[in-house]
C-alpha cells in the first residue's frame, strides 16, 4: 500500500502488482479503460506503460498531446478513467466517512477530490492492470457442465450413440385407475 496525505487525513492506495484489487473494481476500471481507448484509436500508446524514465508530461509531449485540443467525449473518458482508478485503488482513508464510489466521488470537496486525483497520477495508475477478457467464447459440449456427454453418464461413446438416454418415461401399457 502507498500512503498519501490528503486534506483531513491520510489515504492508502493499492499498488499494482503488490496488492490485490477487488474484482468489482477491476470490472469498473476495465470498462473505463475500454471506453477511453475507444476515444483515442489514433493513440494506443497513450495506454501503454511509461517508458523507462518517462513521465506523464514527457509522454504527452512525445505523442504531441500536450497542446492537442480534446473533444468533450475524449476529455470525459479520461476523467472517468482517472476517477475509476481512484475508486479501484483507494483502499482506506482516515476521514470519518465511507470510501467514495463513482457515484459520489465528484461530490467531495475540491481540495480532497484534487488530492485523490493527483495521488493516482492519471492514466499511468491504470495502464498495466489486467483488463478482463469480455470476448464471447463459443459453447461446446466438450468440457461443458451443462451439455450432456457420454463421460458424464458412465457409458462409452459407442454405447451412448447406440442406446441414447430416453428423455421421457417408457410406455408400460398400464393405465392409472381412479379409486
Protein Blocks (a to p, Z undefined) as FASTA:
>chain_A
ZZdddehiacddddehkaccdfklmmmmmmmmmmmmmmmmmlmmlmgccdehiafklmmm
mnopmmpccdfklmmmmmmmmmmmmmmmmmbdcbfcdcddfklmmmpcfklmmmmmmmnn
pmmlmmmgccddfbdcdddfehpakbccfklnopafklmmmmccdfbdcdehiacddZZ
